[in-house]
Amino acid sequence: MNFNYSDYTQEDLQMLYDNSAEPCLGEKKRNVEQYLQLIIHPIICFVGFVGNSLVILTYALYKRTKSMTDVYLLNVALADILFVVALPLIIYSEQSNWAMGNWSCKLLRGVYSINLYSGMLLLACISGDRYLAIVQARRSFRLRSRTLIYSRLVCVVVWLLALILSLPTFIFYERYHPSPSEFISLYDNETFDTPTQYVCFFRFDSNSTARLIKTAVPSFQVGAGFFLPLLIMSICYTSVIITLLQAKNFQRHKAVRVVLTVVLVFLACHMPYNVALLYYTITMFTPQECSHGEAVELTMIITESLAYLHSCLNPLLYAFIGVNFRNHFRKILQDIWCMGKNYMSARRTSRVTSEMYLSTRRSVDGSNNEYGTSFTM
């Protein structure tokens, strides 16, 4: 039987003891998890941090959020950058025995959950905005003329919904040390070292609450965090593709490829993990062989890392794919290069030159590109 001590209450442990013959050590799972945490996840976090920081920097210094898509893209970048900041802190806390205490357990896991939900729902909002802009262009003119009002309101609703869906994580996650009696009662005829590490996981006072929350939380994650955005994106982008194909224009056909790329990358990154999570949820309280349980957990660990990769790809798929956004990004690189040259020159003369150059450049760019939008198709 596959055993994970953080998944069970005292009543579960006694029931497992009555039916278990041999514990599952999960050595392969721990090795794979450690490899991903120490090598793969830091790379994902670094690339995601750089890409999303450039998006935020571009909006903050060079481009005003004039369209609904711009507002959504900025919020997606914020969600992704909070995610890639929270993930290494979670990994560090796990490696350091959650030394920062119970508050770090609740806060880091809660922030992780909020950004998971908000990021996925905001991608659905972007697909809805593309539907309005392309399929319902005439009908949605008045709505989109009040861009900042509606888009900001939608973003507030998304973040609040993500917070509500994450409340069980804030409430039931705790840093705790499994009691030695749990392991003695389970393995009274075996010789095992009692774990000395703290865990940060769900902890409940009753068996009924444990079963309810442990079933509800992953179910909502799969439903509201994946299948709902996927349904919205499928409906909206299918209508967009049909409309673009009817236009019979080269640029429109190029836009169809962009839409298909966005959807396929979304599916490739998130579908495997959510299918594995759904299967794990259905079979959570069913007795399993060690090999089968370990295979399921290994699948979840690997596919979860694949889902993390989407935070790196979002800037490329949504922001940098737009012509206007790429132009602003080029200006960032040019200004950084010119600022460096002027700084080297200023060491011999004065620092005034670089400051005047940046100020002039920013004002000129703002006046010429004030109404540009990202994700241009």
Buried (B, 14 or more C-beta within 10 A) or exposed (E): BBBEBEBBBEEBBEEBBEEBEEBBEBEEBEEBBEEBBEEBBBEBBEBBBEBBBBBBBBBEBBBBBBBBBBBBBBBBBBBBBBBBBBBBBBBBBBEEBBEBEBEBBBBBBBBBBBBBBBBBBBBBBBBBBBBBBBBBEEEBEEEBEEBBEBBBEBBEEBBEBBBEBBEBBBEBBBBBEBEEEBBEBBBEEEEEEEBEEBBBBBBBEEBEEBBEBBBEBBBBBBEBBBBBBBEBBBBBBBBBBEBBEEEEEEEBEEBBEBBEBBBEBBBBBBBBBBBBBBEBBEEBEEEBEBEEBBBBBBBBBBBBBBBBBBBBBBBEBBBBBBEBBBBBBEBBEEBEEBBEEBEEEBEEEEEEBBEEBBEEBBEEBEEEBEEBBBBBB
